[in-house]
Amino acid sequence: MDGLFLDNKITEKKICAFLKKEFKKRGKIRAVLGVSGGIDSAIFAFFCKKASMELE
């Protein structure tokens, strides 16, 4: 099968590195997260914690 293949560990590291870079560039250490109970807010919270960011 010639479908899309993503290595989950590499993708996770890239997303965390992106978040760290963007927050550092803006001088921020916290993210305000509105949790709706949906999968997108849960995933964003997961990546923020993996990137060692504070959530409010």
Chimera marker file (.cmm) of the C-alpha trace (Angstrom):
<marker_set name="trace">
<marker id="1" x="0.000" y="0.000" z="0.000" r="1" g="1" b="0" radius="0.5"/>
<marker id="2" x="1.446" y="3.343" z="-1.081" r="1" g="1" b="0" radius="0.5"/>
<marker id="3" x="-0.377" y="5.529" z="1.396" r="1" g="1" b="0" radius="0.5"/>
<marker id="4" x="0.797" y="8.351" z="3.592" r="1" g="1" b="0" radius="0.5"/>
<marker id="5" x="3.217" y="7.196" z="6.270" r="1" g="1" b="0" radius="0.5"/>
<marker id="6" x="4.114" y="9.360" z="9.262" r="1" g="1" b="0" radius="0.5"/>
<marker id="7" x="6.585" y="8.323" z="11.912" r="1" g="1" b="0" radius="0.5"/>
<marker id="8" x="4.745" y="9.314" z="15.097" r="1" g="1" b="0" radius="0.5"/>
<marker id="9" x="7.892" y="9.900" z="17.175" r="1" g="1" b="0" radius="0.5"/>
<marker id="10" x="9.503" y="12.128" z="14.537" r="1" g="1" b="0" radius="0.5"/>
<marker id="11" x="6.258" y="14.046" z="14.003" r="1" g="1" b="0" radius="0.5"/>
<marker id="12" x="5.880" y="14.560" z="17.762" r="1" g="1" b="0" radius="0.5"/>
<marker id="13" x="9.445" y="15.890" z="18.052" r="1" g="1" b="0" radius="0.5"/>
<marker id="14" x="8.951" y="18.269" z="15.112" r="1" g="1" b="0" radius="0.5"/>
<marker id="15" x="5.718" y="19.692" z="16.531" r="1" g="1" b="0" radius="0.5"/>
<marker id="16" x="7.273" y="20.168" z="19.984" r="1" g="1" b="0" radius="0.5"/>
<marker id="17" x="10.360" y="21.813" z="18.466" r="1" g="1" b="0" radius="0.5"/>
<marker id="18" x="8.106" y="24.133" z="16.438" r="1" g="1" b="0" radius="0.5"/>
<marker id="19" x="6.122" y="25.162" z="19.531" r="1" g="1" b="0" radius="0.5"/>
<marker id="20" x="9.301" y="25.798" z="21.547" r="1" g="1" b="0" radius="0.5"/>
<marker id="21" x="10.822" y="27.855" z="18.709" r="1" g="1" b="0" radius="0.5"/>
<marker id="22" x="7.726" y="29.969" z="18.124" r="1" g="1" b="0" radius="0.5"/>
<marker id="23" x="7.111" y="30.659" z="21.809" r="1" g="1" b="0" radius="0.5"/>
<marker id="24" x="10.772" y="31.528" z="22.379" r="1" g="1" b="0" radius="0.5"/>
<marker id="25" x="10.763" y="33.838" z="19.351" r="1" g="1" b="0" radius="0.5"/>
<marker id="26" x="7.828" y="35.708" z="20.884" r="1" g="1" b="0" radius="0.5"/>
<marker id="27" x="9.224" y="35.684" z="24.421" r="1" g="1" b="0" radius="0.5"/>
<marker id="28" x="6.362" y="33.554" z="25.742" r="1" g="1" b="0" radius="0.5"/>
<marker id="29" x="6.422" y="30.611" z="28.149" r="1" g="1" b="0" radius="0.5"/>
<marker id="30" x="2.687" y="30.004" z="28.636" r="1" g="1" b="0" radius="0.5"/>
<marker id="31" x="-0.249" y="29.110" z="26.463" r="1" g="1" b="0" radius="0.5"/>
<marker id="32" x="-3.887" y="29.816" z="27.228" r="1" g="1" b="0" radius="0.5"/>
<marker id="33" x="-5.930" y="26.815" z="26.196" r="1" g="1" b="0" radius="0.5"/>
<marker id="34" x="-9.693" y="26.755" z="25.897" r="1" g="1" b="0" radius="0.5"/>
<marker id="35" x="-10.647" y="23.138" z="26.417" r="1" g="1" b="0" radius="0.5"/>
<marker id="36" x="-13.794" y="22.193" z="24.556" r="1" g="1" b="0" radius="0.5"/>
<marker id="37" x="-13.551" y="18.498" z="25.237" r="1" g="1" b="0" radius="0.5"/>
<marker id="38" x="-12.702" y="17.821" z="21.615" r="1" g="1" b="0" radius="0.5"/>
<marker id="39" x="-9.730" y="15.938" z="20.262" r="1" g="1" b="0" radius="0.5"/>
<marker id="40" x="-7.997" y="19.056" z="18.906" r="1" g="1" b="0" radius="0.5"/>
<marker id="41" x="-7.766" y="20.797" z="22.285" r="1" g="1" b="0" radius="0.5"/>
<marker id="42" x="-6.616" y="17.560" z="23.918" r="1" g="1" b="0" radius="0.5"/>
<marker id="43" x="-3.874" y="17.113" z="21.316" r="1" g="1" b="0" radius="0.5"/>
<marker id="44" x="-2.742" y="20.736" z="21.664" r="1" g="1" b="0" radius="0.5"/>
<marker id="45" x="-2.554" y="20.348" z="25.453" r="1" g="1" b="0" radius="0.5"/>
<marker id="46" x="-0.522" y="17.148" z="25.003" r="1" g="1" b="0" radius="0.5"/>
<marker id="47" x="1.998" y="18.851" z="22.708" r="1" g="1" b="0" radius="0.5"/>
<marker id="48" x="2.300" y="21.907" z="24.951" r="1" g="1" b="0" radius="0.5"/>
<marker id="49" x="3.122" y="19.716" z="27.949" r="1" g="1" b="0" radius="0.5"/>
<marker id="50" x="5.586" y="17.656" z="25.886" r="1" g="1" b="0" radius="0.5"/>
<marker id="51" x="7.257" y="20.925" z="24.860" r="1" g="1" b="0" radius="0.5"/>
<marker id="52" x="7.529" y="21.839" z="28.584" r="1" g="1" b="0" radius="0.5"/>
<marker id="53" x="5.205" y="24.802" z="28.255" r="1" g="1" b="0" radius="0.5"/>
<marker id="54" x="2.928" y="26.052" z="31.008" r="1" g="1" b="0" radius="0.5"/>
<marker id="55" x="-0.810" y="25.965" z="30.374" r="1" g="1" b="0" radius="0.5"/>
<marker id="56" x="-3.407" y="28.294" z="31.836" r="1" g="1" b="0" radius="0.5"/>
<link id1="1" id2="2" r="1" g="1" b="0" radius="0.2"/>
<link id1="2" id2="3" r="1" g="1" b="0" radius="0.2"/>
<link id1="3" id2="4" r="1" g="1" b="0" radius="0.2"/>
<link id1="4" id2="5" r="1" g="1" b="0" radius="0.2"/>
<link id1="5" id2="6" r="1" g="1" b="0" radius="0.2"/>
<link id1="6" id2="7" r="1" g="1" b="0" radius="0.2"/>
<link id1="7" id2="8" r="1" g="1" b="0" radius="0.2"/>
<link id1="8" id2="9" r="1" g="1" b="0" radius="0.2"/>
<link id1="9" id2="10" r="1" g="1" b="0" radius="0.2"/>
<link id1="10" id2="11" r="1" g="1" b="0" radius="0.2"/>
<link id1="11" id2="12" r="1" g="1" b="0" radius="0.2"/>
<link id1="12" id2="13" r="1" g="1" b="0" radius="0.2"/>
<link id1="13" id2="14" r="1" g="1" b="0" radius="0.2"/>
<link id1="14" id2="15" r="1" g="1" b="0" radius="0.2"/>
<link id1="15" id2="16" r="1" g="1" b="0" radius="0.2"/>
<link id1="16" id2="17" r="1" g="1" b="0" radius="0.2"/>
<link id1="17" id2="18" r="1" g="1" b="0" radius="0.2"/>
<link id1="18" id2="19" r="1" g="1" b="0" radius="0.2"/>
<link id1="19" id2="20" r="1" g="1" b="0" radius="0.2"/>
<link id1="20" id2="21" r="1" g="1" b="0" radius="0.2"/>
<link id1="21" id2="22" r="1" g="1" b="0" radius="0.2"/>
<link id1="22" id2="23" r="1" g="1" b="0" radius="0.2"/>
<link id1="23" id2="24" r="1" g="1" b="0" radius="0.2"/>
<link id1="24" id2="25" r="1" g="1" b="0" radius="0.2"/>
<link id1="25" id2="26" r="1" g="1" b="0" radius="0.2"/>
<link id1="26" id2="27" r="1" g="1" b="0" radius="0.2"/>
<link id1="27" id2="28" r="1" g="1" b="0" radius="0.2"/>
<link id1="28" id2="29" r="1" g="1" b="0" radius="0.2"/>
<link id1="29" id2="30" r="1" g="1" b="0" radius="0.2"/>
<link id1="30" id2="31" r="1" g="1" b="0" radius="0.2"/>
<link id1="31" id2="32" r="1" g="1" b="0" radius="0.2"/>
<link id1="32" id2="33" r="1" g="1" b="0" radius="0.2"/>
<link id1="33" id2="34" r="1" g="1" b="0" radius="0.2"/>
<link id1="34" id2="35" r="1" g="1" b="0" radius="0.2"/>
<link id1="35" id2="36" r="1" g="1" b="0" radius="0.2"/>
<link id1="36" id2="37" r="1" g="1" b="0" radius="0.2"/>
<link id1="37" id2="38" r="1" g="1" b="0" radius="0.2"/>
<link id1="38" id2="39" r="1" g="1" b="0" radius="0.2"/>
<link id1="39" id2="40" r="1" g="1" b="0" radius="0.2"/>
<link id1="40" id2="41" r="1" g="1" b="0" radius="0.2"/>
<link id1="41" id2="42" r="1" g="1" b="0" radius="0.2"/>
<link id1="42" id2="43" r="1" g="1" b="0" radius="0.2"/>
<link id1="43" id2="44" r="1" g="1" b="0" radius="0.2"/>
<link id1="44" id2="45" r="1" g="1" b="0" radius="0.2"/>
<link id1="45" id2="46" r="1" g="1" b="0" radius="0.2"/>
<link id1="46" id2="47" r="1" g="1" b="0" radius="0.2"/>
<link id1="47" id2="48" r="1" g="1" b="0" radius="0.2"/>
<link id1="48" id2="49" r="1" g="1" b="0" radius="0.2"/>
<link id1="49" id2="50" r="1" g="1" b="0" radius="0.2"/>
<link id1="50" id2="51" r="1" g="1" b="0" radius="0.2"/>
<link id1="51" id2="52" r="1" g="1" b="0" radius="0.2"/>
<link id1="52" id2="53" r="1" g="1" b="0" radius="0.2"/>
<link id1="53" id2="54" r="1" g="1" b="0" radius="0.2"/>
<link id1="54" id2="55" r="1" g="1" b="0" radius="0.2"/>
<link id1="55" id2="56" r="1" g="1" b="0" radius="0.2"/>
</marker_set>
